[in-house]
Amino acid sequence: MKKLIALLLAAVMVLGLAACGSKEPAKSTEGAAPTEAGATEPAGMTAEEKAKAEQEIRYAISLLFDRNYIVDEIGQAGQVPASSFVPMGMTDADGSEFYQNAGHSDAYVGYYDVSKDSYEDNYAKAYEILTKYYDVDENGMLVNFPTLTYLYNTSEGHKAIGEYLQSALAGVGITMNLENQEWNTFLNTRKNGDYSVARNGWLADYNDPISFLDMWTTNSGNNDVQFGKGANADLAIYDMDLTPYGYDVKVENGTWAETYDVLIATIKTCTDNDTRYALMHLAEDLLMSTGCIVPLYFYTDIYMLDDSVEGFFSNPLGYKYFQKTTVNGAGDSISVCLASEPDTIDPALNSAVDGATLTSHLFAGLAKWDQDENGNLVIMPDCATELPEAVANDDGTVTYTYTLVDGLKWSDGQDLTAKDFEFAWKRAASTALAADYGYMFEVVKGYPDDLAVEATDDKTLTVTLNKPVAYWNELLAFPAYFPVREDVVANEAWATDPSTYVSNGAYTMTGWEHNSVITLTKNPNYHDADSVTMNEIKFYLSDDANNMLTNFKNGTWQLIDDVPTNEIASLKQEYPTEFVVAGQIGTYYVCWNINEALLP
């Protein structure tokens, strides 16, 4: 806090505000009526002028946050301060990293400078912007800024970041209360837009920047910011010019649907690779111009893994795999804790990493993440005998034909056929289900309700894509592409009870003590059961990092996916081989509800 006050005083001096508390009249927005003190009067502004002012206010607040402090003092696990939304690890058209080409400054990478020596300048710039719209008191603090509430899911680490953000805002006179919710409740509250500011994070679904950009279209199930919804739906304040890229599209003062939605749709039909990546940079420019996305850092994945465990691996998406593990050389049982009660473990409806880890053990798609003989992560066939090359069609589409391995069974012993894949994909993509990840099928011809996927017989599945997709095999390994059986999912509660949960993967669900533990048991009907070394996995359900650490230290749990923030430094020393910092393609960020009023 002392640092914040010092920076505030420096900012006050830069702006010429006298130490006794008198101030220059703040700049008023052109066309708006100034208050007696000189700050902008929102009543004299149009809805569009207010929206543009709020974009600038959100941008200013993003400059108040010292990302280096967050990663060095709170995260302490090699996270990288973020100045863009698309993270490290995503490649650009020329093979360089996409984030290194973000933004338009010659002085720094991204949309603002996150170097260690930039913070005071950022702070002063933020204060200058904010005092255009708000009066200040005799101490230089903003007055009449609406009280905010920061929503986060229960976690010591998230709480520590929230408290830092709270103190940073308090340093300029903004009050932000903290509200924590249990994971399921938090996800739904944020999704419904019932918040003002919230913690958020996103991990890559596949190695393509579009997986960070297409989630913000108006009707995306992951559009927590509420772009194009509510009051924002009719606001015509966004500009887009695609004529330099060969498209006859130029929009001035368009709505979100007329600009961002159109841009993402254009990207998804673009066949020229260089143009496609240039358009994705344009999409990130438009996204970041709203100020609603405030990246804090690029993720690393912190977890603790007992030295007794062998055969474990994780992927860059954050999924963890226990199928091939042993504990002290035995495959009897392993106990782990990833998070609290999952929101859902229906593979089509899940949108969280913990749920994806569970479904990746319970289901098998055409492809899967695995390790090769050298320990490298690869996408390999699972229910498919091979991952074939596409056949090009005269109309520019491409068709894949998959042959299923012999003898596929569901966990209840019934035969699994190509028709089950056809049904599952059409269900996941359908407007009727409205799944968060339904858009993952946009690459398939006929999306959403006439998907070009067909079971030509019990063992053969054909699918036609609108155009070649470099990450298609990665999509096949994604949970939304897992099969489900029509008669099973007809029961809407099928995925909440072991007695009705039918799957086809390495494990079956044999127990679910809600808010306590989910038990998975090796599935004898899995087609590759011989490769599964661990007979039982107990997924304990908790979001209490202190509880996790206690159970790890006493040997009850062999893996935990969170640790208390204040313990990180000592854990690195005490458990040098068991405290793990793994690479991950993702961004930790703050998101605003775009319809939250910010002006006095």
C-alpha positions in Angstrom: 0.0 0.0 0.0 2.9 2.4 0.8 4.1 1.9 -2.8 0.7 2.6 -4.2 0.4 5.9 -2.2 3.8 7.0 -3.3 2.9 6.3 -6.9 -0.3 8.2 -6.4 1.5 11.2 -5.1 3.9 11.0 -8.0 1.0 11.0 -10.4 -0.6 13.9 -8.6 2.6 15.9 -9.0 2.8 14.9 -12.7 -0.7 16.2 -13.3 0.0 19.5 -11.4 -2.4 18.8 -8.5 -1.4 20.8 -5.5 -0.4 19.1 -2.3 -3.0 21.1 -0.4 -5.8 19.3 -2.4 -6.8 22.0 -4.9 -6.9 20.7 -8.5 -7.1 21.8 -12.0 -10.5 21.4 -13.7 -10.6 17.9 -15.2 -11.0 17.8 -18.9 -14.6 17.4 -20.0 -15.7 15.3 -22.9 -16.6 17.3 -25.9 -20.4 17.8 -26.1 -21.0 16.8 -22.5 -22.0 19.1 -19.7 -19.3 19.6 -17.1 -20.0 19.4 -13.4 -19.3 22.4 -11.2 -15.9 20.9 -10.4 -15.2 20.2 -14.1 -15.6 16.4 -14.5 -17.8 14.9 -17.2 -21.5 14.8 -16.5 -22.8 11.5 -17.8 -26.3 12.9 -18.2 -25.0 15.0 -21.1 -23.6 12.0 -22.9 -25.2 9.7 -25.4 -25.2 6.0 -24.7 -22.4 5.6 -27.3 -20.3 8.3 -25.7 -20.7 6.7 -22.3 -19.7 3.3 -23.7 -16.5 4.7 -25.3 -15.7 6.5 -22.0 -16.1 3.3 -20.1 -13.8 1.5 -22.5 -11.1 4.1 -21.7 -11.9 3.8 -17.9 -11.4 0.0 -18.0 -8.2 0.5 -19.9 -7.0 2.9 -17.3 -7.8 0.5 -14.5 -5.8 -2.2 -16.3 -2.7 0.0 -16.0 -3.1 0.3 -12.2 -2.1 -3.4 -11.8 1.5 -4.3 -11.3 1.8 -7.6 -13.0 5.4 -8.2 -12.0 4.3 -7.9 -8.3 1.5 -10.4 -8.9 3.8 -13.0 -10.5 6.8 -12.4 -8.2 5.2 -12.0 -4.9 1.9 -13.9 -5.2 2.3 -16.5 -8.0 5.9 -17.4 -7.4 5.9 -20.1 -10.0 7.4 -18.7 -13.2 4.3 -17.0 -14.5 5.0 -14.3 -17.1 3.3 -10.9 -16.9 0.8 -10.7 -19.7 0.2 -7.7 -22.1 -2.1 -9.6 -24.5 -4.9 -12.1 -24.2 -3.6 -14.7 -26.6 -0.8 -16.3 -24.6 2.8 -17.5 -25.0 3.0 -20.8 -26.8 0.6 -20.0 -29.6 2.4 -19.8 -32.9 1.9 -17.1 -35.6 1.8 -17.7 -39.4 5.6 -17.4 -39.7 6.3 -19.7 -36.8 7.1 -16.9 -34.3 4.9 -16.5 -31.2 1.6 -14.8 -31.8 1.8 -12.7 -28.6 5.1 -11.2 -29.7 3.4 -9.7 -32.7 0.4 -8.3 -30.7 -0.3 -4.6 -30.3 1.1 -1.7 -32.3 3.9 -0.2 -30.2 7.5 -0.1 -31.3 8.5 0.2 -27.6 7.0 -2.9 -26.1 5.1 -6.2 -27.0 1.4 -6.3 -26.6 -1.2 -3.7 -25.6 0.6 -2.1 -22.7 4.1 -2.1 -21.3 4.6 -4.8 -18.5 8.3 -4.3 -18.0 9.4 -3.8 -14.4 10.3 -0.2 -14.9 7.1 0.8 -16.6 4.7 0.6 -13.7 5.1 4.2 -12.4 4.4 5.6 -15.9 1.5 3.3 -16.3 0.1 4.4 -13.0 0.4 8.1 -13.8 -1.2 7.5 -17.2 -4.1 5.7 -15.6 -4.6 8.5 -13.1 -4.6 11.1 -15.8 -7.3 9.2 -17.7 -9.5 8.6 -14.6 -9.4 12.3 -13.6 -11.0 13.1 -17.0 -14.2 11.5 -15.7 -14.1 11.7 -11.9 -13.5 14.5 -9.4 -10.9 14.0 -6.7 -10.9 14.9 -3.1 -8.3 16.8 -1.1 -6.2 13.7 -0.9 -6.2 13.2 -4.6 -8.7 10.2 -4.4 -11.4 9.7 -7.0 -14.9 10.4 -5.8 -18.2 9.1 -7.1 -16.7 6.0 -8.7 -19.3 3.2 -8.3 -18.5 0.5 -5.8 -17.3 -2.7 -7.5 -17.5 -6.3 -6.5 -14.8 -8.7 -7.6 -16.0 -12.3 -8.0 -13.6 -15.2 -7.6 -13.9 -18.9 -6.9 -12.7 -20.1 -3.5 -8.9 -20.5 -3.5 -6.1 -18.9 -1.5 -4.3 -17.9 -4.6 -7.3 -16.3 -6.2 -8.1 -14.5 -2.9 -4.5 -13.2 -2.7 -4.7 -11.7 -6.2 -8.1 -10.3 -5.5 -6.8 -8.6 -2.4 -3.9 -7.1 -4.3 -6.3 -5.8 -7.0 -8.5 -4.4 -4.3 -5.6 -2.5 -2.8 -4.5 -1.2 -6.1 -7.9 0.3 -6.8 -8.1 1.6 -3.2 -4.9 3.6 -3.9 -6.9 5.9 -6.2 -10.1 5.9 -4.2 -12.0 3.1 -5.9 -13.8 0.6 -3.5 -13.9 -3.0 -4.7 -15.4 -5.6 -2.4 -14.4 -9.2 -2.7 -16.9 -12.1 -3.1 -15.9 -15.7 -3.3 -18.1 -18.5 -4.4 -17.8 -22.3 -4.6 -16.6 -23.4 -8.1 -20.0 -24.6 -9.6 -21.8 -21.5 -8.3 -19.0 -19.2 -9.5 -19.0 -20.6 -13.0 -22.8 -20.1 -13.4 -22.8 -16.7 -11.8 -20.1 -15.5 -14.2 -21.7 -17.2 -17.2 -25.0 -15.5 -16.5 -23.4 -12.0 -16.2 -24.4 -11.6 -12.6 -21.2 -9.8 -11.6 -19.3 -6.5 -12.2 -15.7 -7.7 -12.3 -14.5 -11.3 -12.1 -11.5 -13.6 -12.0 -11.1 -15.6 -15.2 -8.7 -17.8 -17.0 -8.5 -19.6 -20.3 -6.4 -22.5 -21.5 -5.8 -23.5 -25.1 -8.2 -26.1 -26.5 -5.7 -26.6 -29.4 -2.6 -24.7 -30.7 -4.4 -22.0 -32.7 -5.1 -18.4 -31.5 -8.7 -18.8 -32.6 -9.3 -20.9 -29.5 -8.8 -17.6 -27.5 -10.8 -15.4 -29.9 -13.9 -17.3 -31.0 -15.2 -17.6 -27.4 -16.2 -13.9 -27.4 -18.8 -14.0 -30.2 -22.2 -12.9 -29.1 -23.8 -16.4 -28.8 -20.8 -18.3 -27.5 -21.4 -20.1 -24.3 -18.1 -18.8 -23.0 -18.9 -15.1 -23.6 -18.9 -14.3 -19.9 -18.3 -10.6 -20.6 -21.7 -10.4 -22.3 -20.4 -8.9 -25.5 -23.4 -8.2 -27.8 -25.9 -8.9 -25.1 -28.1 -6.7 -23.0 -27.5 -3.0 -23.4 -24.3 -3.7 -25.4 -26.3 -5.5 -28.1 -27.5 -2.3 -29.8 -24.4 -0.1 -29.1 -22.9 0.9 -32.5 -19.4 1.9 -31.5 -17.1 -0.6 -33.1 -15.1 -0.2 -36.3 -13.7 -2.8 -38.6 -12.0 -2.6 -42.0 -11.3 -5.8 -43.9 -10.6 -4.2 -47.3 -6.8 -4.3 -46.8 -7.1 -8.1 -46.6 -9.1 -8.5 -49.8 -12.7 -8.5 -48.4 -15.3 -6.0 -49.3 -16.2 -5.3 -45.7 -15.8 -2.0 -43.9 -17.9 -1.1 -40.8 -17.9 2.2 -38.9 -19.8 2.5 -35.7 -21.2 -1.0 -36.0 -22.5 -3.3 -33.3 -20.6 -6.2 -31.8 -22.5 -8.6 -34.0 -21.8 -6.5 -37.1 -18.1 -6.4 -36.4 -16.5 -9.0 -34.1 -19.0 -11.8 -35.0 -18.4 -11.1 -38.7 -14.7 -11.0 -38.2 -14.6 -14.4 -36.5 -16.8 -15.9 -39.1 -14.5 -14.5 -41.8 -11.4 -16.0 -40.1 -13.1 -19.4 -40.0 -13.7 -19.4 -43.7 -10.3 -17.9 -44.7 -8.1 -20.3 -46.6 -5.0 -18.1 -46.9 -2.9 -18.8 -43.9 -1.1 -15.4 -43.7 -4.4 -13.5 -44.1 -6.1 -15.7 -41.5 -3.4 -14.9 -38.9 -3.5 -11.2 -39.8 -7.3 -11.2 -39.2 -6.8 -12.9 -35.9 -4.5 -10.1 -34.8 -7.3 -7.7 -35.9 -9.7 -9.7 -33.8 -7.5 -9.4 -30.7 -7.1 -5.6 -31.4 -10.9 -5.2 -31.4 -11.3 -7.4 -28.3 -8.6 -5.5 -26.3 -10.0 -2.1 -27.3 -13.1 -2.8 -25.1 -11.0 -2.9 -22.0 -13.2 -5.7 -20.8 -10.3 -8.3 -20.9 -7.5 -7.5 -18.5 -4.7 -10.1 -18.8 -2.6 -10.4 -15.7 -0.2 -13.3 -16.5 0.5 -16.3 -18.8 -0.1 -19.5 -16.9 2.1 -22.1 -15.6 0.6 -25.2 -14.0 1.5 -25.7 -10.3 0.8 -29.0 -8.7 2.5 -31.4 -6.2 3.1 -35.0 -7.2 4.3 -37.6 -4.8 7.7 -39.2 -5.7 6.1 -42.6 -5.4 4.0 -42.0 -8.5 5.3 -43.1 -11.9 3.7 -42.9 -15.3 1.9 -39.7 -14.8 1.7 -37.0 -17.5 -0.2 -33.8 -18.3 -0.9 -31.9 -21.5 -0.6 -28.1 -22.3 -4.3 -27.7 -21.8 -3.9 -28.6 -18.1 -5.5 -32.1 -18.3 -3.8 -34.7 -16.0 -3.6 -38.4 -16.9 -3.4 -41.2 -14.4 -4.3 -44.2 -16.5 -0.7 -45.4 -16.7 0.5 -44.6 -13.2 1.7 -46.7 -10.4 2.2 -45.8 -6.7 5.2 -47.4 -5.2 5.3 -49.7 -8.1 1.7 -50.9 -7.6 -1.5 -50.1 -9.5 -4.0 -50.7 -6.8 -5.2 -47.1 -6.2 -4.2 -43.5 -6.4 -5.8 -40.6 -4.6 -5.7 -37.1 -6.1 -7.4 -33.7 -5.6 -7.9 -31.3 -8.5 -10.8 -29.1 -7.5 -14.2 -29.1 -5.8 -17.4 -30.6 -7.1 -17.4 -30.4 -10.9 -20.1 -28.4 -12.6 -20.8 -31.3 -15.0 -19.1 -34.4 -16.3 -21.2 -34.7 -19.5 -18.5 -34.4 -22.1 -20.6 -32.2 -24.3 -21.5 -29.7 -21.5 -18.3 -29.5 -19.5 -16.2 -26.4 -19.9 -13.7 -26.7 -17.0 -10.3 -28.3 -16.8 -11.2 -30.5 -13.8 -14.3 -31.8 -15.7 -12.2 -32.4 -18.8 -9.7 -34.5 -16.8 -12.5 -36.6 -15.4 -14.1 -37.2 -18.8 -10.8 -37.9 -20.4 -10.5 -40.9 -18.1 -14.2 -42.0 -18.5 -14.5 -41.6 -22.3 -12.5 -42.5 -25.4 -12.8 -40.5 -28.6 -11.4 -41.2 -32.0 -8.1 -39.8 -30.8 -6.3 -39.2 -27.5 -3.4 -37.4 -25.9 -0.6 -39.8 -25.0 3.1 -40.1 -24.7 5.3 -41.7 -27.3 8.2 -44.1 -26.6 10.4 -41.0 -25.8 8.0 -39.4 -23.4 6.8 -36.8 -25.9 3.2 -35.7 -25.9 1.4 -36.8 -29.1 -2.1 -37.2 -30.5 -2.7 -40.9 -31.1 -5.6 -43.0 -32.4 -7.9 -44.3 -29.7 -11.3 -45.7 -30.9 -10.1 -45.2 -34.5 -7.7 -47.6 -36.1 -5.7 -44.7 -37.5 -5.9 -40.9 -38.1 -6.1 -40.7 -41.9 -5.3 -37.9 -44.2 -8.2 -35.8 -45.6 -9.5 -36.2 -49.1 -10.0 -32.9 -50.9 -13.4 -32.3 -52.6 -14.1 -30.2 -55.7 -15.9 -27.5 -53.6 -13.0 -26.9 -51.3 -14.3 -29.1 -48.5 -12.3 -32.1 -47.2 -13.6 -35.4 -46.0 -12.2 -37.8 -43.4 -13.2 -41.5 -43.2 -12.6 -43.3 -39.9 -12.7 -47.0 -39.2 -13.4 -48.0 -35.6 -11.3 -50.7 -33.9 -12.9 -54.1 -33.5 -15.1 -54.9 -30.5 -15.8 -51.5 -29.0 -18.1 -51.7 -26.0 -19.8 -49.3 -23.6 -19.1 -49.8 -19.9 -22.5 -51.6 -19.6 -21.4 -54.2 -22.2 -23.4 -52.9 -25.1 -21.7 -52.6 -28.5 -20.4 -49.1 -29.4 -20.9 -48.2 -33.1 -20.1 -45.3 -35.4 -23.7 -44.3 -35.0 -22.9 -43.3 -31.4 -20.2 -40.9 -32.6 -22.6 -39.4 -35.2 -25.3 -38.9 -32.5 -22.9 -37.4 -30.0 -21.3 -34.9 -32.4 -24.7 -33.8 -33.7 -26.0 -33.5 -30.1 -23.0 -31.5 -28.9 -23.2 -29.1 -31.9 -26.9 -28.6 -31.8 -28.6 -25.3 -31.0 -31.0 -27.3 -28.9 -28.3 -28.3 -26.4 -26.6 -24.9 -26.5 -23.4 -26.3 -25.1 -20.5 -24.0 -24.3 -18.3 -25.9 -26.6 -20.8 -26.4 -29.4 -18.9 -23.9 -31.5 -16.0 -26.4 -31.6 -17.9 -28.0 -34.4 -18.0 -24.9 -36.6 -15.3 -26.4 -38.8 -17.7 -29.2 -39.8 -19.9 -28.6 -42.8 -23.5 -28.1 -41.9 -22.9 -26.7 -38.4 -24.8 -26.4 -36.2 -27.9 -28.4 -37.0 -27.1 -30.3 -40.2 -23.6 -31.6 -39.3 -21.9 -33.4 -42.2 -21.0 -36.5 -40.1 -22.4 -39.9 -41.0 -22.1 -43.5 -39.8 -22.1 -45.4 -43.1 -22.0 -48.7 -41.2 -21.3 -49.8 -37.6 -17.6 -49.4 -38.0 -17.2 -46.5 -40.4 -17.7 -42.7 -39.8 -17.3 -40.0 -42.4 -17.1 -36.3 -41.7 -16.7 -33.3 -44.0 -15.0 -30.1 -43.0 -15.6 -26.7 -44.6 -11.8 -26.5 -45.3 -8.6 -28.1 -44.1 -8.0 -27.5 -40.4 -4.5 -27.9 -39.1 -5.6 -28.8 -35.5 -8.3 -31.3 -36.5 -6.7 -34.2 -34.7 -6.5 -32.2 -31.6 -10.2 -31.5 -31.8 -10.8 -35.3 -32.1 -9.1 -35.7 -28.7 -11.2 -32.9 -27.1 -14.0 -34.0 -24.7 -16.8 -32.4 -26.8 -16.0 -35.0 -29.5 -16.3 -38.0 -27.2 -19.2 -40.4 -28.0 -22.3 -40.7 -25.8 -25.2 -43.1 -26.2 -28.6 -41.7 -27.2 -30.7 -43.9 -24.8 -28.4 -43.0 -21.9 -28.4 -39.2 -22.3 -32.2 -39.2 -22.8 -32.2 -39.2 -19.0 -31.2 -35.6 -18.2 -29.7 -36.7 -14.9 -27.6 -39.4 -16.4 -24.2 -37.7 -15.6 -24.9 -37.1 -11.9 -25.1 -40.7 -10.6 -22.8 -43.7 -11.1 -25.8 -46.0 -11.6 -26.8 -44.1 -14.8 -23.3 -43.1 -15.9 -22.4 -45.1 -19.0 -19.0 -44.4 -20.6 -16.5 -46.1 -23.0 -13.1 -45.0 -21.7 -10.4 -46.5 -19.5 -12.6 -46.2 -16.4 -16.1 -46.4 -15.2 -17.6 -44.2 -12.4 -18.3 -46.5 -9.5 -18.9 -44.0 -6.7 -19.8 -40.3 -6.3 -20.1 -39.0 -2.8 -21.1 -35.5 -3.7 -18.7 -32.8 -2.5 -16.5 -35.5 -1.2 -15.0 -38.0 -3.7 -15.6 -39.5 -7.1 -14.3 -43.0 -7.6 -13.2 -44.4 -11.0 -12.5 -48.0 -11.5 -10.7 -49.7 -14.4 -13.2 -50.5 -17.2 -12.7 -54.1 -18.4 -14.7 -53.2 -21.6 -12.2 -50.5 -22.7 -10.7 -51.7 -25.9 -7.1 -50.9 -24.7 -7.6 -52.0 -21.1 -4.2 -53.8 -21.1 -2.4 -50.4 -21.3 -4.1 -49.2 -18.1 -1.9 -49.9 -15.1 -3.9 -48.1 -12.4 -7.0 -50.0 -11.2 -8.7 -47.2 -9.2 -8.6 -43.4 -9.1 -10.1 -41.5 -6.2 -10.8 -37.8 -7.2 -11.3 -36.0 -3.9 -13.3 -32.8 -4.1 -12.0 -29.8 -2.4 -11.0 -26.2 -3.2 -9.3 -25.6 0.2 -5.6 -25.4 -0.6 -4.6 -25.8 3.0 -6.6 -29.0 3.2 -5.0 -30.2 0.0 -1.5 -29.6 1.4 -2.3 -31.4 4.7 -3.5 -34.4 2.8 -0.5 -34.4 0.5 2.0 -34.1 3.4 0.5 -36.9 5.3 0.5 -39.2 2.2 -3.3 -39.4 1.9 -3.3 -37.8 -1.6 -0.6 -38.4 -4.1 -1.4 -35.3 -6.3 -2.9 -31.9 -5.5 -3.6 -29.2 -8.0 -3.3 -26.2 -5.7 -1.2 -25.1 -2.8 -1.5 -22.1 -0.3 0.1 -19.1 -1.8 2.0 -18.3 1.3 3.6 -21.7 1.3 5.0 -21.7 -2.2 8.5 -20.4 -1.3 9.0 -23.0 1.4 7.4 -25.8 -0.6 9.9 -25.2 -3.4 12.7 -25.8 -0.8 11.1 -28.6 1.1 9.8 -30.6 -1.8 12.2 -29.9 -4.7 11.2 -33.0 -6.7 7.5 -33.0 -5.8 6.6 -29.3 -6.3 6.0 -29.1 -10.0 5.8 -26.1 -12.3 4.7 -27.3 -15.8 4.2 -25.4 -19.0 0.7 -24.4 -20.0 -0.8 -22.4 -22.8 -3.2 -20.1 -21.0 -3.9 -16.6 -19.6 -5.1 -15.6 -16.2 -7.1 -12.4 -16.5 -9.8 -10.1 -15.1 -13.0 -9.7 -17.0 -15.6 -7.0 -16.8 -19.3 -7.3 -17.4 -19.5 -4.9 -20.3 -22.9 -3.7 -19.2 -21.6 -2.6 -15.8 -22.1 1.2 -15.4 -18.9 2.9 -14.4 -19.5 6.7 -14.8 -20.7 8.7 -11.8 
